[in-house]
Amino acid sequence: LLCWLSPMTRANEKSVRFRACQLIAGVVNNLSADVELADDLLEVISTSMRSRLRDKVPQVRAQAARALARLQEAGDEEDFSGDAITIAFKEMIGADRNKEVRKI
C-alpha cells in the first residue's frame, strides 16, 4: 500500500497529493512500535514525504510532516541532529509561514 501511494504524492492534483500524504501518515503513525519497515520502503517514504514538505499547499506539507515525525531515527548515539528528517524539519520550521504546518 505504501509503495502504491508514494508516487501519488507527486500528482498534479493537490487533492490527490493531500490524500496520498494523509493515508501514508495514517498508516505509518498507526504502526505498532515494534514493527520494522524494510530499508528500501523507508527510503521511498522518507524521500517522497521530505519533498512534500516543500509543497505549495499547506495541508499537504502538514500531512507530510505528520508522516515524517514517526520516521525519525536517533541513530546509535540517540542524537537526532544528523537525521535527514530532523534537518528537513529544521529548515521547514524556519521557513514555513503556516502555523498548522509548524505545529506538527
Secondary structure, 3 states (H helix, E strand, C coil): CHHHHHHHHHCCCHHHHHHHHHHHHHHHHCCCCCCCCCHHHHHHHHHHHHHHCCCCCHHHHHHHHHHHHHHCCCCCCCCHHHCHHHHHHHHHHHHCCCHHHHCC
